C-alpha cells in the first residue's frame, strides 16, 4: 500500500514518452470492459496514441499532468484545447477536451483520479478555459458516476461500426 501522496508534474510533449505503460494499462482496461471488438496490439496502439498526444499538445494551452510515486508515473490526465465556440451549446472561445485520464491499476479507487481532475480544473481556471468535454467508453459505469459526481452531464452517445471486428455489421 502506498502511503505517500504522489507528486504531480505539469508539462507538454516532453512528458509523453513517460505515459506509455499507463496508456497500455488503459488500453487493456478498455478491452476488458468492452469485449467483442478487434483491438490494436499494444505496440501499435501506443504508436498511434503517442502521435495523437503530440498533435493535441501542439496547442499552446494544452497540457498533461503526470502523477509520480517517486520516479514512477502512476497516473496522468492529458487535456487538449480546441477552438470554440461549440456549434450547439454556448461555450467560450476555448474548450478543453480531456483526452485521457489513466490511473495505474494498483492506484485505482484511491483518489488519484480525483486529485488529477482537481488539478485539471485548477489549470483550466488559470488559462481562462471554463468548458470541458470528455468521452467515456460504453459500459464504464464507474467512470460515468465519477464524472457525474464532478458535475459533468452526459450530452452525447457515440455509435460505431469498425472494419476490424465482429461488433457491428452493416444493415
Secondary structure, 3 states (H helix, E strand, C coil): CCCCCCEEEEECHHHHHHHHHHHHHHHHHHHHHCCCCCCCCHHHHHHHHHHHHHHHCCCCCCEEEEEEECCEEEEEEEEEEEECCCCCCCCCCEEEEEEEEEECHHHCCCCHHHHHHHHHHHHHHHHCCCCEEECCCCCCHHHHHHHHHCCCCCCCCCCCCCCCCCCCCCC
